């Protein structure tokens, strides 16, 4: 292990990746915490009873991901992380700028949002491929956690900052009568995304001159990798776990304003409820993956995350007062969102020598499919209440399924080999 060289430039690569990941997530949920205000702003441009509504601007990310998830992983595995990430980063940057320039036209916003959705899988699917190329095994959980932190930080910016970047006027009965600032808000986010995209395209390199770790770095080709991933029992269990956990998170994040509205909360309270969930995720992403790396354990921390998710989901489903809802939201974020990067790294280790971006792409695809299903069924107040109860049952199932996983053989091997 002493002959393995680790380069400081890995942190520059991770920082550039951090920025573009954060920017893409900002663009995903831009309208989620201000859905009611955006509905008023675009008003006559929307088609009642059709897909062309405010929630669809978030859902389009999930639709496009279903189509491009596997092709994006193929591009990353075949042509490398530099070309794959640069492609996504530049598409994201210019799409975000267009979204801001044409902010008052719903169809134009939808078009550029589709461009951002196309960019997303080229970035998100590259996390474990990047960590394997640049980081030693003892740091990969931490690096994946920091990459996930970028996603959560981007969403928390949206949830907390966006309501304060617009001005909403209310009538005597509490109805919205005016909305200002949406264009300036989208331009701010647009310029940030373009800057992050250019930074990522120029600073992210394919790999260091020498490998950062001692394991075999040869990988199967894309087709062989898919067959291996789908044939492994632990990967099959992980796919179900991501179907539950990531789908739940995508659904709650997308319709957070509507969930809070069923409980009588204001739009500002909706933003804070969503924001505290992301704050919990940030703290969890800084703690859980680091502990996993230090203790050379993956399974036990995945179990802890699923056990913690259960009462958190129950609280979000059944509480109606603002304070307990905030607490439930915080702990839901802490446990569910810290499980994401840990699950990505576990998948990469369990399915090796399958390509890392392929394993990550497949489990992300599982969560996007469920997210679409969940959001589609949560279109009414009754649908939201029903599915929040269903989420509690699914969380209980996830606790059981996690107990069936085996420990990562790669992390065990490293611990035994180096006496760690």
C-alpha positions in Angstrom: 0.0 0.0 0.0 3.0 2.3 0.6 3.8 2.2 -3.2 0.4 3.7 -4.0 0.4 7.4 -4.7 -2.5 9.6 -3.9 -2.6 13.0 -5.6 -3.8 16.2 -4.0 -5.5 17.2 -7.3 -8.2 14.7 -6.4 -9.7 17.3 -4.1 -9.8 19.9 -7.0 -11.6 17.3 -9.1 -14.1 16.6 -6.4 -14.6 20.3 -5.8 -15.4 20.9 -9.4 -17.8 17.9 -9.4 -19.3 19.2 -6.2 -20.2 22.6 -7.9 -21.9 21.2 -11.0 -23.8 18.6 -9.0 -25.1 21.2 -6.6 -26.1 23.4 -9.6 -28.0 20.6 -11.4 -30.0 19.8 -8.2 -30.8 23.5 -7.8 -32.3 23.5 -11.2 -34.3 20.3 -10.6 -36.4 21.6 -7.7 -36.4 25.3 -8.5 -40.2 25.6 -8.4 -41.0 22.9 -5.7 -41.1 25.2 -2.7 -43.0 28.0 -4.6 -45.4 25.8 -6.6 -48.4 27.9 -5.7 -46.7 31.2 -6.7 -45.4 29.6 -9.9 -48.9 28.3 -10.7 -50.1 31.9 -10.5 -47.2 33.3 -12.5 -47.6 31.0 -15.5 -51.4 30.9 -15.0 -52.9 31.2 -18.5 -50.0 29.3 -20.1 -50.8 26.1 -18.2 -53.2 23.5 -19.4 -55.7 22.5 -16.6 -55.8 18.7 -16.0 -52.8 17.9 -18.2 -49.1 17.2 -17.6 -48.2 20.7 -18.4 -48.2 22.0 -14.9 -45.7 23.2 -12.3 -45.0 19.8 -10.8 -44.1 18.5 -14.3 -41.1 20.8 -14.4 -39.6 18.6 -11.6 -41.0 15.4 -12.9 -39.4 15.8 -16.3 -36.0 15.1 -14.6 -37.4 11.7 -13.7 -38.9 11.0 -17.1 -35.7 11.8 -19.0 -33.6 9.9 -16.5 -35.6 6.7 -17.3 -34.5 7.1 -20.9 -30.9 8.3 -20.5 -29.7 6.6 -17.3 -28.2 3.6 -19.0 -27.0 5.4 -22.1 -25.3 8.0 -19.9 -23.5 5.2 -17.9 -22.4 3.7 -21.2 -20.9 7.0 -22.3 -19.1 7.4 -19.0 -17.8 3.8 -19.0 -16.8 3.9 -22.6 -15.4 7.4 -23.1 -14.4 8.2 -19.6 -15.5 10.5 -16.8 -13.9 13.7 -18.3 -15.9 13.5 -21.5 -19.0 12.2 -19.9 -19.1 14.9 -17.1 -18.0 17.7 -19.4 -20.9 16.8 -21.8 -23.4 17.0 -19.0 -21.9 20.1 -17.4 -22.0 22.1 -20.6 -25.5 21.1 -21.5 -26.6 22.0 -18.0 -24.9 25.4 -18.0 -26.3 26.7 -21.2 -29.8 25.2 -20.6 -29.9 26.9 -17.2 -29.0 30.2 -18.7 -31.7 29.9 -21.3 -34.2 29.0 -18.6 -33.4 32.3 -16.9 -33.5 34.4 -20.1 -36.9 33.1 -21.2 -38.2 32.8 -17.6 -41.7 34.2 -18.4 -42.5 31.7 -21.1 -43.6 28.3 -19.6 -43.0 26.4 -22.8 -39.4 27.8 -23.1 -38.8 27.0 -19.4 -40.0 23.5 -20.0 -37.7 23.1 -23.0 -34.6 24.3 -21.1 -35.6 22.2 -18.1 -35.6 19.2 -20.4 -32.0 20.1 -21.4 -31.1 20.2 -17.7 -32.8 16.8 -17.3 -30.7 15.4 -20.2 -27.5 16.7 -18.4 -28.3 15.2 -15.0 -27.5 11.5 -15.6 -24.1 12.3 -17.1 -23.2 13.9 -13.8 -25.0 11.9 -11.1 -24.0 8.5 -12.7 -20.3 9.4 -12.5 -19.9 9.6 -8.7 -18.4 6.2 -8.0 -16.5 6.2 -11.3 -14.8 9.4 -10.2 -14.1 8.2 -6.7 -12.6 4.9 -7.9 -10.3 6.7 -10.3 -9.1 9.4 -7.9 -9.5 8.2 -4.3 -8.0 5.3 -2.3 -10.6 2.7 -1.0 -10.3 4.1 2.5 -11.6 7.5 1.3 -14.2 6.5 -1.2 -17.2 6.4 1.1 -16.2 9.9 2.3 -15.8 11.2 -1.3 -19.2 9.7 -2.3 -20.7 11.4 0.8 -19.3 14.7 -0.2 -20.6 14.3 -3.7 -24.0 13.5 -2.2 -23.6 16.5 0.1 -23.5 18.7 -3.1 -26.9 17.3 -4.1 -28.4 18.0 -0.7 -26.8 21.5 -0.5 -28.3 22.4 -3.9 -31.7 21.3 -2.8 -31.5 23.1 0.6 -30.6 26.3 -1.3 -33.8 25.9 -3.4 -36.0 25.0 -0.4 -34.9 27.9 1.8 -33.6 30.6 -0.6 -36.1 30.5 -3.4 -39.2 31.7 -1.5 -37.2 34.7 -0.4 -36.0 35.5 -3.9 -39.5 36.2 -5.1 -42.2 38.6 -3.9 -45.7 37.3 -3.4 -48.7 39.6 -2.9 -51.8 38.2 -1.0 -55.4 39.4 -1.0 -57.7 39.8 2.0 -58.6 36.1 2.0 -55.0 34.9 1.7 -55.2 34.2 -2.0 -52.2 35.1 -4.3 -52.8 38.3 -6.3 -49.3 39.1 -7.6 -45.9 37.4 -8.0 -42.6 39.2 -8.9 -39.0 38.1 -9.1 -39.2 34.7 -10.8 -37.1 35.8 -13.8 -34.3 37.3 -11.6 -34.3 34.2 -9.5 -33.9 31.9 -12.5 -31.1 34.2 -13.9 -29.2 34.0 -10.6 -29.4 30.2 -10.7 -28.7 30.2 -14.4 -25.4 32.1 -14.2 -24.3 29.9 -11.2 -25.0 26.7 -13.2 -23.1 28.0 -16.3 -20.1 28.9 -14.2 -20.1 25.5 -12.4 -20.5 23.8 -15.8 -17.5 25.5 -17.3 -15.4 24.9 -14.2 -16.2 21.1 -14.3 -15.5 20.8 -18.0 -12.0 22.4 -17.6 -10.8 21.1 -14.2 -12.0 17.5 -14.1 -9.4 15.1 -15.5 -9.8 11.5 -16.4 -7.5 9.9 -13.9 -4.2 10.5 -12.1 -0.8 9.3 -13.5 -0.9 6.3 -11.2 -3.7 4.4 -9.5 -4.7 5.6 -6.0 -5.3 2.1 -4.6 -3.9 -1.5 -4.9 -6.9 -3.4 -6.1 -7.3 -4.6 -9.7 -8.6 -1.6 -11.7 -9.6 -3.6 -14.8 -13.3 -3.5 -15.5 -15.8 -5.6 -17.4 -17.4 -4.1 -20.5 -20.8 -2.5 -20.3 -22.9 -5.6 -21.3 -20.9 -8.0 -19.0 -21.3 -5.5 -16.2 -25.0 -5.2 -16.5 -25.4 -9.0 -16.5 -23.2 -9.3 -13.4 -25.0 -6.5 -11.6 -28.5 -7.9 -12.2 -27.4 -11.5 -11.3 -26.0 -10.7 -7.8 -28.3 -11.3 -4.9 -27.0 -8.3 -2.9 -27.5 -6.0 -5.9 -31.0 -7.2 -6.3 -31.7 -6.4 -2.7 -30.1 -3.0 -3.1 -32.2 -2.2 -6.2 -35.3 -2.8 -4.1 -34.0 -0.7 -1.3 -33.3 2.2 -3.7 -36.7 1.7 -5.2 -38.1 2.4 -1.8 -35.7 5.0 -0.3 -34.7 7.1 -3.3 -38.3 6.9 -4.7 -39.6 8.1 -1.4 -37.1 11.0 -1.3 -37.8 12.0 -4.9 -41.6 12.1 -4.2 -41.4 14.0 -1.0 -39.0 16.5 -2.4 -41.1 17.1 -5.5 -44.4 17.6 -3.8 -43.2 19.1 -0.4 -45.3 22.2 -0.9 -48.4 20.2 -1.5 -47.7 17.9 1.4 -47.4 20.8 3.8 -50.5 22.4 2.3 -52.5 19.4 3.4 -51.4 20.1 6.9 -52.3 23.8 6.8 -48.7 25.1 6.6 -47.8 28.3 4.7 -45.5 28.4 1.7 -42.7 29.7 3.8 -43.2 26.9 6.3 -43.1 24.4 3.4 -39.7 25.8 2.4 -38.4 25.4 5.9 -39.7 21.9 6.2 -38.0 20.9 3.0 -34.9 22.8 3.9 -34.5 21.1 7.4 -34.8 17.7 5.7 -31.8 18.7 3.5 -29.9 20.0 6.5 -30.4 16.6 8.1 -29.1 15.0 4.9 -26.0 17.3 4.9 -25.1 16.4 8.4 -25.8 12.7 7.8 -23.6 12.7 4.6 -20.8 14.2 6.6 -21.0 11.6 9.4 -22.3 8.2 8.2 -20.0 7.6 5.2 -17.0 8.8 7.1 -17.7 6.4 10.0 -18.2 3.6 7.4 -14.8 4.3 6.0 -13.1 4.6 9.4 -14.7 1.4 10.8 -14.5 -0.5 7.4 -18.2 -1.4 7.7 -20.9 -0.9 5.1 -23.9 -3.1 6.1 -24.3 -2.0 9.7 -24.5 1.6 8.6 -27.1 0.9 5.9 -29.1 -0.9 8.6 -28.9 2.1 10.9 -30.1 4.4 8.1 -33.1 2.2 7.3 -34.1 1.8 11.0 -33.9 5.5 11.5 -36.0 6.2 8.4 -39.0 4.3 9.7 -40.1 6.6 12.6 -39.1 9.6 10.6 -41.4 8.7 7.7 -44.2 7.9 10.3 -43.8 11.4 11.9 -44.0 13.1 8.5 -47.1 11.1 7.6 -49.0 11.6 10.9 -47.9 14.8 12.6 -49.7 18.0 11.6 -48.0 20.6 13.9 -45.1 22.5 12.5 -42.4 21.7 15.1 -42.8 17.9 15.1 -43.0 17.9 11.3 -39.7 19.8 11.2 -38.1 17.2 13.6 -39.4 14.3 11.5 -38.2 16.0 8.3 -34.7 16.5 9.8 -34.3 12.9 10.8 -35.7 11.6 7.5 -33.1 13.6 5.7 -30.3 12.5 8.1 -31.0 8.8 7.7 -32.3 8.4 4.1 -30.0 10.8 2.4 -26.8 9.6 4.1 -27.8 6.1 2.9 -27.5 7.2 -0.7 -23.8 7.6 -1.1 -23.1 4.7 1.2 -25.3 2.5 -1.0 -23.6 3.7 -4.2 -20.2 2.8 -2.7 -21.5 -0.6 -1.4 -22.8 -1.3 -4.9 -19.5 -0.5 -6.6 -17.6 -2.8 -4.2 -20.1 -5.7 -4.3 -20.5 -5.7 -8.1 -16.7 -5.2 -8.9 -15.4 -5.7 -11.6 -18.6 -4.3 -13.2 -18.1 -0.7 -14.2 -18.9 1.7 -11.3 -21.1 4.1 -13.3 -23.2 1.2 -14.5 -23.9 -0.1 -11.0 -24.7 3.4 -9.9 -26.9 4.1 -12.9 -28.9 0.9 -12.4 -29.8 1.7 -8.8 -30.5 5.3 -9.6 -32.8 4.2 -12.3 -34.7 2.0 -9.8 -35.3 5.1 -7.6 -36.3 7.3 -10.5 -38.9 4.7 -11.6 -40.5 4.6 -8.2 -40.3 8.3 -7.8 -42.3 8.8 -10.9 -44.9 6.3 -9.7 -45.2 7.8 -6.3 -45.5 11.4 -7.6 -48.0 10.5 -10.2 -50.2 8.9 -7.4 -49.8 11.9 -5.1 -51.6 14.4 -7.3 -54.5 15.0 -4.9 -54.8 15.7 -1.2 -56.2 12.2 -0.6 -53.5 10.7 -2.7 -50.8 12.5 -0.7 -52.3 11.2 2.6 -52.6 7.7 1.3 -49.1 7.5 0.0 -47.5 8.9 3.1 -49.1 5.9 5.0 -47.8 3.6 2.3 -44.3 5.0 2.7 -44.4 4.0 6.4 -45.1 0.4 5.3 -42.4 0.5 2.7 -39.9 1.9 5.3 -40.6 -1.1 7.5 -40.0 -3.5 4.6 -36.6 -1.7 3.9 -35.5 -2.4 7.5 -36.1 -6.1 6.9 -34.4 -6.2 3.5 -31.3 -4.5 4.7 -30.8 -7.3 7.3 -30.5 -9.7 4.4 -27.5 -7.9 2.8 -24.0 -9.3 3.2 -21.0 -7.2 4.1 -18.9 -5.7 1.2 -16.2 -8.3 0.4 -13.9 -5.6 -0.8 -14.0 -3.6 2.4 -13.4 -6.8 4.4 -10.5 -7.8 2.2 -8.8 -4.4 2.6 -9.3 -4.5 6.4 -7.8 -8.0 6.7 -4.9 -7.3 4.2 -3.7 -4.1 5.8 -4.7 -4.8 9.4 -7.2 -2.0 9.5 
